[in-house]
Amino acid sequence: MNLPLLKSKLVPPVTSDIYMRRASLTRTFKQITSKKCTLITGGAGYGKSSAIAQYIADSRVNSTWYTVSSEDDDLVPFLRYLIGSIQRVVPSFGQQLLKEWSSQPAFPTEKELIAWHAWFVNELDQIAEPLVIIIDDYHLIDHVFSINFMMERLLEHCPPDVHLVLISRTRPKWTQLLKLKMSGKLLEVKEKDLVFTEEEILVYFEDYFNRHLSDQESKRILEITEGWAIAIQLMAVQSVSSESSFDVAIKPAMEDLFHYLSDEVFMRFSEEEQKWLLQFSIFPTFSLSFIHDFYGQDAAGFLQSFRNQHGFIQQLGEDSVYRYHALFQQYLISKWRKANTQDLQHAHKQAAHYFEDQNDSIRAIHHALLSEEAHFIAQIVMNVAPKLLKLGQFDLIIDSLKEIPTDSFSEYPALFYIEGEANRYRAYYEKSKQAYLKCLALATEKQDAYYMSTAHAGLAHIYLDTIQPGLADPHLASAILYANQATVMSQTDMYNLKRQFAENLVNLGKTREANAFIQEEQLPEDLLTDGNLDARILLRMGKLSASIHLLENRLKEGGLVPDSHREAAVLLALLHTMTGNLSEASKYASKGIESGIREKSSFVEAVGLIRKGHAESVNRQYFLDIPERMYNQAIDIMDQLDVSRGKAEPYLGLAILKVKQGIHHEAIFLAEKGLRETESVQDAWLSAYIKIGITMIYCTSHQYEQAILYAKEAKKDFETCGDSYGLMVSTFWMSLCSMHLNEEKLFIEEVKCFSRVLLDEQYTFFVDKLTLYGPLDMQQVYSLIQHALRQLPDNDYILQLAQHLQIDPQINYPGYTLHVQLLGPLAISLGREEVEDKKWQREKAKDLFVYLFIHKDRYVPKDELVTELFVDLDEKTANRDFKVALNALFNVLEPKRSPRAESYFITRKQNMYRIHPKAAVMSDVEQFKHLAEQGMEERNPKKAIILLKSASALYRGSFYMNQSLSDWFQFEQEQFRQMYLQVIEKLAQNATRLQQFDQTIYWAEKLIKLDHTWEEAYRLLMYAHYQRQNRSQAIKWYERCVHMLQHEFELKPMETTEQMFELITIGYT
């Protein structure tokens, strides 16, 4: 649910009657509508906001206003306010995106940022009239990456009639600013433009305060204030009641000057008025209605009379909301503290109580901390901590607790419990554990049964978070025991303990018992959403689609506090990987990682990395180093957190990955490490899945008897846990292994169970897509079901499954995908087993396969094959050698094919041959081409580099390397070489765009080694060395280019090369 917007942040401040319009600034501001961006930068008190606010009020420019506050330091609240400011001018603006945000998480990925940016720009493009968008106090959020990411791209692509004005104490570090400055589209107003001149000081005093200054006085004021607007204003206010000649003997520091002048102004008020000035100063902002409610009619009356008299109080819009100038507020607080610290602390206590009553926990804590009284802070923290925990304000809680001295802290068991909760949510489990133990010790000493119960419950929660159900069990028993003894234990608290007990049953693999316990105790449905317990029960029962539906709906509602591994995004990532929706899995895993980083929950971040690793590993044939790094990073985090159990899942992921890499002994070692972790904490469910992982490893290495042993154990565990999906997975692997062992009785039993559960539970995705625990090669499914059809031709489930897969009884499915590597030396793998070179028997068998692969979209006549491949032979010999080569090729591709059976991979039609169009064949050339084209089309340089590097890594050498060059594959060889050169060129160009000039040099030099006539490479090297302040090296590359072109082609460099040389020699950037 979105919080309402504060209207006071969406209107410009109303300038006071003593604000002076300055012609120099007006002339400057008139350029705003002709510039793409205006930056107004300067320190506090220079009149930045007032100047632009007065200009837009006078000029009636069509404009929006948004005053940023420190609470807006995240993209979603920032954009909500930015959209809200525009809606005050264009009411229809942004309605659709705001609706979508109700279903979006708070932590967008880079892809989502780009999509939001595109939407925002498109919406701006629909605005008919020119518009000036003003953002004040931008420095408060300049540290937020996502906001800067969005703003910089908005600046790059915003329509010509939209003009951005940024008011900030610091200048943003946007790369776009240099481009805008060079093109004349940037207007900058700096401190030097905002300071008063001597002439302006004379006019200000005379016109606004009726005080005539001598030349000496005006020079003295300028010397003292250095033209600082707020100081000049205060001196003018002071001059109304004083005939002082401004004789300041020693020029003070600017802040001291401000305090000196503020004192002069302050003393002009009556004692009662001074009291109200001080009272208001403890609030960052205050409205007329708030002052009336908090202080009464007299205070509100003073505010009404005072509000327009002075420039150091600003009105924020038409809603009668005000704020002091920051420096004046500091002055008042400092003065009050010196005069009567106890009175100031008492005022903060009153404010804390007020905001606590208003359910504004954050402001209540803010004022409690400023009271500087330990017992009071402790009381407020204890009162508001439950709400702050729900709001995810863990750092605020921890910082508040640090303000309480140890002796005061030790009086309240509740404080230790709150500390434990805040640290647990942040996944600082050791700190959390120590806090709970201190709570338990203190509660035991005081015989406080309530906190003895909650301390045990907190300790149990740590073990629930880290899935150590065996360790959680005794603490839950103690928590329930003391809860029954406590007189203040509420029904809700008791329900929560029972919910934890049910969750622990789930973690022990006793899902059925957990479900029965929930029904028996009649736990409220909304209670089961805590920690997504209901979704986890569905997951562990194999109800994957129902769990996904529940979590995605919940995520749309928002407001979820990260709760370790059970956080919705990472749970969805696992579910989608298990169901084969790998892009969705990757998306949710990324959100989980971002959520963990944002909320400082290292455990959630680590689990996000694990789930991202799963999604990437399942989806990849190449570049497995990427998910491997994710798994290892997660293991490192778990080690830092000292959560050994958390390493079980990444060990499993690494084990399956090592199978793909062909390192079976390491795969077994890692999987067994993971199994020891889960068995040590009695997690039967995850143990069962790790056993499935071990089954997969043994099956892939053809150790089918060992595989069946583990699959049988897993099946038994899944039956005990009540997990129908796990049951289906285990019966699949047992079916596959028993088929290879020709154990027909076991095969029939398991395949019948597999097909029945798969279809009854609607798990057809398992045979359609790659999944986490499914076959590593989907062709295994086809051979399995074909074999089942032969054994059980009348079984309805087998028939339905065969129909679903469109099994062709005329085709002999080999059970593996053919992986072809043609960039570099020819390599062919049957599934994951590479064909040894000696098995080819005839080199011409390789040529025959490559020729058919090149022409795979058509039938190739035998005569063409003989003519192209068997040159310089008489017809009889050529035909004989063709038959020998073809037979050798059949033996390589399908070594277990019956002698007279039709080939799966190569089909024949009369006297013509081709690679079967439906055969499962994957090649590096197709992957290379796909990645190269994507990378060259991608406009985002960072994304483009990832794609292009992946393409580059696949190019291990020229097409069909190490074969004597023949006309029949010369075209393909040159085609892929040229594409590779373009990939290298694009890598160098994108590195230049990102100003990564070392990388530019690396790729450009590589390009010249591959083709020394590539002129663009020379240009890139010239520019990169010039940008690295190495002009002499840049000139050398130009001279080499000139020499090369003259020597090779008798040509001069292109005009762009000459322009680059001119840039270097002139030294203009």
N, C-alpha and C positions, 0 to 999 in steps of 0.2 A: 504494500500500500504506500503510495507516494505522499510525503508530507506536503502541506500547503506551502506555497511560496510566500515569503515576506515581501509585501508590496513596497516597503520602504527601500528595498535593495534595487528596485526596478524603476526608480524615478531619480532625476538629478537633484543634487542638493540645491536648496533655495538660498541664493546669496543674500547677505545682510544689506541693510541700507547704507552701510559705510564701505561697501565693495566698490572699487573704482575700475571702470572700463578703461583699458589701456590700448591706445591706437596701434602700437607695435604688435601686440598679440592679435588684435582683430585682423590686421593685414595678413598676418601669418595664417590664422585660422581660415581665412577665406579660400586658402588653397586646398582645404580638406577634401572638397568635392571633386577636385581634379587629380587627387592622389589615391592610390590603392590602399595605402596604409599611412597612418599618422601615429608617431610615437611621442608621448609627452612624458619625459622622465625627469626626476629630481627628488631631492629629499623632502622630509616632512616640513610643512610650513611655507612652501614656495607658491602655494595657490594654484596648483595644477588643476584640481577638480573644479574649484570655483571659477577659474578662467574659462574653461571649456563649457561649463554649465551656463555661465552668463552669456557666452557667445551664442550657444544654440537657442537660448531663450530669446535673445535679441533678433537673431537672424531667421528664426522660425524654420530652421533646417529640419527636414523630415528625419528624425533620429530616434534611436533607442538608447536606453541607459541601463547598465548593470553594475552595481557596486559589489565586488567580490568580498567575501569574508573567509576567514581561515577554515570554516567548516565546509567550504566548497572544494576542498582539495581532492576531488575525485571526478572523473569525467561525467558520470551520470548527473550528480547535482549541478555541476557546472553547466552542462548542456540544458538541463531543465530550466535553470535561471536564464540562460542565454535565449532559449526559445521563448520563455515567458516574457522577456523584455521586448522581443520582436512582436509577440502577440499583442502587446499594448498598442502597436501601430498597425499590424496586419493580423487580425484575430484568427484567421484560418491557418496561419503558419504553424507547421509542426504537429498538427493534430494526430496524423497517422503514426509518426514515430513515437509520440508519447503513449499511444495505445499499445504499440509493439513493446515498449519498455516494461509494460506490466507483465510481459511474458519473457523478458530477457534477464539474465543474471547481471550482477553489478560489475563483473570483471570481463569486459569484452576482449576478444583476441584481436590480433593485428588485422586479420581478415574482416572482422566485424567493424573495427575502427574505420577501415577503408570504405566499407559499405555505408556506414553512418555518415562519413564525410561526403560521399557521393550523393546520398539522399539530401543532406543539408544544403549542398551547393545547388542541387536541382530545385529545392524549395525556394532558395534565394532567387533563382533565375525566374521564378514565377511572379516575383514582386514587380508591379508595373512601374512604380515611381522610384527615383533615386533614394537611397537609404544610407544613413550614417549609423554604424553600430559602435557604440561607445562602451568600453569595459574599463572600469575604475579599479584601482588597487590590485592590478594583475600580479604584482610581486608576491602576493600571498599564496599564489598557486603555481608560480613559475617553476617549482621543483617537480611538478607532476608530469611524468613522461607522456601519459595518454592525452592529457590536455594539450601539451605542446605539440604532440604528433598531429592532433586534430587541427589546431590553430594554424600550424605551418602549412598544412595542405589546404586548409580553407583559404589562407592568404594566397596560395599559389593559383587556385582555380576559381575564386569567387567572381561573380559576374562584374562587368565593368561599371555598372551603376551602384554597386555596393562598396562602401568605403568603411574601413575598419580604423577606429581610434582606440589606442591603448594607453592608459594612464598607469604609470608604474614608478616605483622608486629605483628599479634596476632595469637595464635594457635586456630584453629576451635574447637568447643565443640562437636565433633562428638563421639557418643558412640562406633562407629566402630573402633576408633583409639586404644582403650584399647585392643580389640580383636586382632587387627593386631600386636600390640606391643608384646602381649603374644605369638603370633604364629611366631614372627620373620619376619613379612612381612612389617614392618614400619621402614623407615629410617628417623631420625630427625637430621637436621643441625640447631643448635641454635647459638645465639650471641657468646657464648664461642668458638664455632668452627670457627667463621668468623673473630675473632680479630687477628691482626698480633702478631706474636711472636717477640722477640728481634732480633733473627737471620733473620727473614723475613724483618724486618725494615732495617737491615744492607745491605742485598742483594738488596732491592728495591732502596735505595738511591744510591748505588754504580753502579748497572747495568743499571738503567733507567735514572739516573740524574748525573752520573759520580761524585758523591759526597761521599768521604770516611768519615765515621763516626768513632769517637773513641768509646770505650766501654761505657764511661761515657755519651756521647751524645745519644747513642742508648737507654741506660737505662732511660735517662731523657725524651726522646721522648715517650717511652713506658709508663713511669709514668704519663706524661701529658695527653697523648691521650687515655690511657687504651686500646691501640690496635685498636682504632676506625679508620676504613679504610679511610674515607673521610678526617679526620683531618690529618692523616699521609700523604696522597697525597698532601694536600695543603701545609704542611710544606716542603715537597720535592720540590714542585713548587717554593715556596718562596726561598729555598736554592740555586736555580740556579743563582739568582742575588744577593745573600747575603752570606757573610761568617760568619753569625751569629752562635754563639755556642749554640743557643736555650736556652739561659739563661733566663728562665721564673721564676721569684722570687716566685710567688704564683701560685699554680695550679688553673686555673679558672674552672668554670663550663663548661661542654662540649660545650654548645651552644655558650657561650662567647668565648671559644677557637676557635670555627669555625669562628665567626665574626672577631676575631683578625687575624686569618690566611687569611681569605678571603680579608680583607683589604690589607694585604701584597701583595696578588696576584693582586688585582684590581689596585693598584697603579703602577704596572709594565706596564700598558697599557697607550697609548697616550690619550690625552683629547678627541679626536674624537672617539677613540675606546671605551673609557669608556662610552661615550654618547650612542653608539650602544648597549653596554652590558645592560645599564639601560633601553633603549627603548624596547629591546626584553623581559625584565622581566615581563611586564604586561600581557603577554600571557602564558597560561598553556602549549601550544604547538605551534610551528610555523614551517612553511616550507620555503624552499628557495624561492619558487615562491611567497608565501604570503609576505615575507619580501621585495621582489623586488616590488611587487604591492603596498605595504603599505608605505614603506620608500624610495624605489628607488634603483638604481644600486650600489651606494656607500655602503649602508647597506648590500646588498646582497653579495657584494664583501668581506666585512669584515667577514660575516658569513662563506663564503667559506674557507677563510684562517684560521679562528678561530676554526672551528667545530671539528677538530681532535687533537687539541693541549692539551685539558684539559679534565679531567675526570668528571668535574661538568656540562658538556653538553653532552647529550646522543643523538645518532641518533636512530630514531625509524624506522628501516627497510631501504629498498632501495629507498624509495620515497622522500628522503631528508626532512624528518620531524624530528624536534628536540624538546628536552625539557631540561630545566635546572634541575640540582639536586634540590630537593625541598628546602633544607636548603640554597643553594646558591641563589635561587630565592628570598627567604625571606630576605636574606642579602641585595640583590640589591634593592629591593623595600623599605626596611627600610632606606637604605642609601639615596635613591632618595628623600624619604619623608622628611628626615632631611635636605637635601641640598636645595630642592626647591619643596614645596608641591604643589604650583600652577602649576608648570610645569608638575608634575605627574598627577594632576587632568585634565589638558589640554590634556595630552596623552590619558587618559581614555575617554575623550569626543570624541576625534578623532576616537578612536577604536569603540565607541558606534555608531557614525554616519556611519562608514564603515560597520559594521555588520547590521545596520538597512537597508542600501542600498542593502546589500547582502541577505535581507529577513531572516537573522538569528536573530530572536527576542530574544531568550534566551541569547545569548552572548551580544547582544546590551544592554539588561537590566543589565547584569552582569557588564559591564564596566560603564554604567550610574551610578549605585549604588556606584561604586568605585570612581567616580568623586566627590562624597560628596557635590554636588551643587543641592539644592532643586529644583530650577526652571528647571534646565536641566533634572533632574530625572523625574520631572512631565511631561515635554514635550516628553521624550522618552517613558514613560509609556503610555501616551495618544496615541502616534503613533503606538505602537506595541501591546497594550492590546487586540484589536480584534483578532489578530492571536493567542496570548497566551491563550485567552479564548477557541478558537477552539482546541488548543493543550491540554487543560485541566490543564494548569499551574496555578491553582487558588492560591496555596500557594505562588508561586513566585510573583504574582500580589499583594497579601495582604502584603507580606513582603516588597515589593518595596514601597507600599503606606505608610508604617510605617516610612520610611526614610524621608518622606516629612513633614516639620514642619507645624503646624496647620495654621499659618498665610499665608504660601504659598499655602497650600492645599485649603484654602477657596477662592482663586482667580479663581479656575477652577471648574465649575459645572461638567465637564466631569470626574474629578477624583472621585467625589462622586458617579457618575453613574457607573463607572468601579468597585468601591468598592461594590456597590449594586449587580452588575452582578456576581462578583466572589463569594460573600457570598451566593447569591441565588443558584448558581450551587452546592455549598457545603451544601445547605439546612439549612443555618443559616438565617432563614427567618426574625427574629426580627432585626438582624444586617443589613440585606439587606434592610428591610423596612426603618430603620432609615437613611441609606445612601441615598436611593431614595428621602426621604422627605427633606434631606439637599440639595440634588441636585435641587429639585423643588423650595425650598425657595431661593436658590442662583440664580437660573435661572430666577425666577420671579422678584427678585431684579434687575437683569441685563436686564430684558425684552428679554431674550434669548428664543425665541419660540421653537427652535430646542430641547433644553434640557428640556424645560417645557414638551414637547411632550414625549421625551424618559423617563423622570422621571415617568410620568403617565403610560407609557407603561411598565416600570419596576415594578411598584406597581401592575399593572394588571397581570403581569407575575407571581408574587408571588401567587396571588389568582387563577391563572390558574394552577400553580404547585400543589397547595393544594386543588384544585377543589372546589373553592368557587365562582362559576360564578356570583352570585348575587352581590358580592363585587367587582368583576373584571369589571363589566359592566360600572359603571360611569367613572372609570379610562380610559377604552378604548375609551369611547366617548370623554373625554377630550384630550386624546392622538391624536386622529384623528383631533379634532378641531384645536389644536396647530400645528399639522403637516401641515395643509392647510395654516397656517399663516407663517410658516418657509420658508425662502428663500433658505436654504441649504439642505432641505429634499430631499434625492435621491428617485428615483423610487423604488429601492430595499427596502429602509426603509419604504416606503409607503406600499409596498407589505407585508412586515413583520407585520405591524399593521393590515392589512386586514386579514392576516393569523391568528393573535391572535383573531381577532373578530370572525372568523369562528370557531376557537377552542372553544371559549366561548359559542357559540351557541351549539356546541356538548355537552359541559358540562351542559348546561341547558336542555339537552334532546331534542334539536331541530335539530336532525341530518339531516333531510330532508332540512330544511332551510339552514343549513350550506353547504350542498352539492350544493344547488341551488345558494347560494351566491358565492361559489368558481367558479362555471361555469360562472355566470354573470360577475364577476370581472376578469375572465380569469387569475387566479393566476397560476404562473408557477408550473409545476409538482414537480420540485426539491425543491421548497419552502415547499411543503407539507410534505417532509421528516423530517423537523425540528420538534422535539418533537413527531415524528412518527404520525403526525396528520392524514395522509391518512390511516394508519393501524387502528387508533382508530375510525375513521369514519366507516370503514368496520366492526370493532367489534360491534359498537353500531347499525349497520344496520343488524347484525346477519350473516354477511359474514365471518364466523370464519375461514374457510379453506383458503380463499383469504388473510385474514389478516396474518395468520400464514406463508403462502408462501412468502408474501411481507417482513415480518420481518426477517425470516430466511435467505433470500437472502441478506437483508441489513446487518445482523449481520456477514455474511461471508465476506462482503466488509470491515468491521472493521472501525475504526476511529470515533466511536460514542462517543460523550461526554454524560455522565450520565445526563439525564434531568428529574429529579424527578421521579414520578410514571410512566412516559411515556417511561422510558428507555427500550430498546427493550427486554432485557432478562426477566424482571419482567412482561412485557406485554405478552410475549410468555408463561410464566408460567401460567398466568390466562387463556389464550386461550386453552392451552393443558389440564388444569383442567376442563374447560367447555366442552371439546371434549373427555374427558376420557383417554387421553394419560398421565397417572399419573407419569410414570418414567421420561418422557420428562419434564413434569411440574416441578418435583422435581429438575431435573438437571438445568433448566433455573432459577429457584428460587434461587438455591445455587449460581449460577453465579451472579445474581442480588445482593445477600447479599455481596459477595466478592467484586463486583464492588463498592457498596456503601461504604464499609469499606476502600477499596483502595483509592477511590477518595474523601474520607471524606464527603460523602453525606449521612447523617443520614436518610434522607427521603427515599432514594432508598434502604438503608439497611432495614428500617422498612417495606417497601412494599415487599421487598424480603422475609422477615420473614412471612408476611401475606400470600403470595402466596405459600411459603413452607408449612405453616400450612394447607392451603387448600388441597394441594397435599397429605400430610400425613394423614389428617383427612378423606378424601374421601376413601383412600386406606386401612384404618385400621378398624378392628373389635375390636382389643385389643390395650392396651398401648396408649390410647388417651391423656395421660398426656404430651406426647411429643409435638403434635401440640398445645395443650393448652398453654404450656410454650412459644411457638413461638408467638402465638397471644398476650399473656400478655406482652411479651417483646416488641412487636411492639407498643402496646398501651402505654407502658412506654416511648418509644422514642418519640411518637407523643405528649405526655404530655410535655416532655422536650423541644420539638420544638415549643410547644404551637400551634399545628395544630390540633384543635379539630375535624375538618372534616375528618382527616385521620384515626380517630378511628372507623368510620362507618363500614368499611369492616371487620376489625378484630372482631368487635362486632357481625357482621353477621356470621362470621366463628365460633366464640365461641357459638353462639346460636344453630347452626346446630350440633355442637359437643355435646352440652348439651342434645340435643334430643337423640343422640346415647347413652348417659350415663343415659337416663331416667329421667332427671331433667327438666321437661317441664316448670315449673313456672319460673325457672331461664333463660331458653331459651327464653321465651317470653319477659322477662324483658330486656335481652341483645339486642334482635332484635329491640325492640321498642326504645332503646337508640340509636341504629344505625340509625333508621328511622328518629328520631328527628334531628340527625346531617345532613342527606342528605336533608331533607325538609327545614331546616333552610338556606341552601345555594342554594335551588331551583334546585337540581340535580335530575330531574325527572327519568332519566334512572336507576341510582343506587337505587333510592327509590323504583322503580318497582321491582328490584331484591331482595331488603330487604323484600318487601311484599311477594315475592315468598318464602323467608325463613320463614316468619311467617305462610304462608300457609302450608309449610312442617311440621312446629311444630304442628299446630292444627290438621292437617290430621293424623299425627303419634299418637296423643293423642285422636283420634276418635271424635274430635269436628269439624265435617265436615261442619256444617252450617257456623261457623266462618271462616274456611279455605276457603270456596267458596267466602265469602265477600272480603277477601284480594286478592284472585286469580282474581276476577272480576276487582278490581281496578288495579291490575298489568297488566291485559290484555288490559285494556283501555289505560294505560300509554304506553305500548309497541306499540300499534297501533298508538298513537300520535307520538312516537319517530321514528317509522318506523323500529322497530327491529323484524325481522321475527323469530329469534331464541327465543327471550323472549316471543313472541306470542305463539310459539309451546310449550314452557315450561308451560306457564300459562294454556293453554287448556288441557295439560296432567293432571295437578293437579285438574282442574275443572272436567274433565272426571272421574278421580279416586274417587273424593269426591261424585259426583252425583251418581256414581254406588253404593257406599256404602249406600247412602240415598234412593236408588231406585227411583230417579227422572229421569225417562227414557227420557223425552222430552229434558231436559238439557243435559243429557248424550249423546244422539244421536247428538245433535248440536255440542257439544264440541269435541267429539271423531272424528267426521267427519273432523272438522277443524284441529285437532291434526294430524291425519294420512295424510291429504293432505299436510299440511305445511312440516311435517317431510320428506315425500318422495319427494316433489317438490324441497325442498331446500337441499336434500341429508344429512339429519341429522340422518341417521340410527344408528350412534354411540350412540345416546341417549338411544336406546333400547338394545344395545349390551353391553355397559360398564357402570360402575359407573361414574357419572359426578357430578360436583359441585351442580347443581340445579335439578338433576334428582332424581329418586326414591332411597331411602336408601336401598331398597331390590329389586333386579332386578326381583324377582318373581311377583311383583306387575304388571309389564308390561304384563306378560303372562295371568294372570287372567283378566286384563283389555281387552286385545285383544280378548280373548276367549268370553268374555261377549259381546263385540262389534260384533263379528261374528254371535252370536245368534240373535242380534237385527238388524244387517245390513248384511245379508248373501250375498247380491248382490253388495255391495259397492266395487268398484275396489281397492280403496286405502286400505280398511280394508283387503281385500283378499291378496293384495300384501304384506302387513305388516305381516299377519298371515303366509304367505309362507316364508317370510324372517326369521321369528322367528321359523319356523318349528313347528307351533302349531299343536298338535295332538288332534283331536276332541274327541278321546276316553278317553283322560286323563282329570280329573277334577283338574285344577290348583288351589291350595289353596290361592295363593297370598303372600306366605311368605317362607323364608328359615328356615329350621330346624337347630338350633344351639345346639350342644350337648357338654356338659362338663362332661368328664369322669375321669379326674385327680382330685381326691377329691370326695366329695359327688356328686351323679348324679344330674345334672341340665339340663333341656331342655327348650329352648325358641322358641316360634313360632314367627319368625321375631324378634322383640325386646321385646316381652312380655314373661317373664319367667312363666313356668307352676307351679302353686302352688302345694305343696306336696299332699294336700287333694284331688286334682282332679285325682290322680292316682287310687284311690279306691282300687286297689290290688297291693301289693308289687311285686307279680309275674309278673305283667305287666311291671315293671321296668326290672326284670330279662330277660323277653322275648325280650324286646327292645335291651338290652345290648348284649344278645346272638346273635341276628340277626345282630347287628352292628359289632361284632367281626368277623362274617362270612358273611360280606356284599358282598363278591365277588362270592357267590354261593347260590343256592337254598338250604334251609335246610328242610329235611323231617320232617313232623309233629311228627313222631315216635321218632326222635332224640330229638326234643324239649321237648316232654313229658318225655322221659327217663332221660334227663339231668336236667330238671328243676322241675319236679314233682315227686321226689323220695319218696319212702316209702308210695305211694298211690296205691290203686288197679286201674286197667285199666279204669274202668268206672268213678271213681272219678277223676282220672288224666285227662281224656279226657274232663270231664265237666269243671274242673278248668282251663284247657287250653283255652276252648272257652270263658270262663268268662274273663280270663286275656287278650286274644286277643281282645275282644270287648272293654275292658277298655283301651287298648293301642290305638285302633282306635279312641276312644273318646278323648284321650289326644292329639294325634297328629293332628287330624282333627275334632275339635268340631262342625264345621258347615257342615260336610259331610252328605249328604242324607243317610238314613238308608240302602238302597240297592245299593248305588253307590260304584264304585270301589275306593279303597284307592289309593291316590297319592304316599304316602311314602312306603307302604308295598304291594308288588305284590304277587299274588298267582298263582301257576301252579300245577294243580291237587291237590295233598296233600302236596305241598312244599311251603315254604315261603322265601322271602328275601326282604331286603330294595331295593326299585326300583333303578336300576343303574343310571337312568336319574334324579332322585329326587334331589332337591337342599338341600343338607345336609352338614353342616360344623361342624367340631369337633375340640376341643382343642388338642386331641391326635395327629391328623394329623399335626396341626400347630406346636405343640411341637416337633414332630419328624423332621419336615422340618427345623425348626430353629436350633435344636440341631445338626443335620447333617451338615448344612451350617457352624455353628460356629466351629465345630470340624475340618472341612476341611479348613477353612479360615486361611491363613498364616499370614496375618497382625494382630498383637495382639490387636490393638485398635478396629478394625472392628469385630474381633472374640468376644471380650468381649461384645460388643453391642448385637450381635446375641445370645450369650450364656446367658446373663442376661435376654433377652426377653424370651428365652426358660425356664429358671429357674422360672421366674415369673408365667408362665403357670402351673407349677407343684404345685398345691394347696394341694396335698395329693396323696396317692396311688391310683392306678386304681380302680374305682368303690368302693370307700372307704365307710366305715360304713355298709357294707353288710357282712354277715357271709361268711367266705372264702369257696369257692367251687372249685373243680378241674377244672371246665369249664372256669374260668377266671384267674386261678393261673399263667399261662404262661404269659399273658399280664401284670399282676400286677408286676411280677418279671422283665419282659423285660423293662418296662418303669422306674422301680426303678433303674435298672442298668444304663439305659441311663441317668437318672437324676444324678446319682453319677458321671458318666463320664463328664457330663456338669460342675458339681462343681469342679471336678479335673482340667478340662481345664481352668476354670476361675482362679483357683489358679496358674496354670502354666503360663498363659498369663500375670497375674499380676506380676509374677516373671520376665518374659521377659522384662516387662516395668519398672522393679525395683520399683514397687509399693508394697513394702513389707508389709505394713499394710493390704492391700487388700489380699495379699497372706495368711497372718495369719488368716484373717476373713474367707476366703473360705476353707482353709485347716482344721481349727477347726470345721467348719460346717460339713465338710466331715467326720471327725472322729466321730462326734456326730451321724451321720447317719449310719456309718459303722466303728467301732473302729478297724477293721482289715485291713484297707486300708493303706498299707505300704507307698505308694507314698506320702500320706498326711503328714506322719511323716517326710519324707525327706524334703518336702517343708517347713515345720515348722522349721526344723533344720537350713536350709539354710537362711530362712527369718530372724530368730532371730540372726543368725551369722552376716548377713549383717547389721543388726541394732545395731551391737556392743554389743549384749547381748549373749555372748558365753555360760554363765552358763545355760540360758534358753534353748539354742540349745542342750546342752548336756543332759538336763533333758528330752527333747523330744526323744532323742536317747535312753535313758534308759527306757522310757515308751514303746518305740517300741520293744526293746529287751524283756522286760517283757511280753508284749502282745503276741508276736510270740511264746515265750516259753510256756506260759500258754495255748494259744489257739491251737497251732499246733505242739509244741515241735520242733520248727525250729529256726535257726539262721537268722539274717537279710540278705537280699540280698547283693551282692557285692557292688552295687551302694550305698547302705545305709552305708556300712562300709567305703567306699571311702569318703563319705560326712563327716562321723565322723572323719576320719583322717585329712581331710581338716580343720575341726573346731579345732581339738586339736593341730595341728601343727601351725595353724594360717597363712597358705599360701593362697593368693588370686591370 
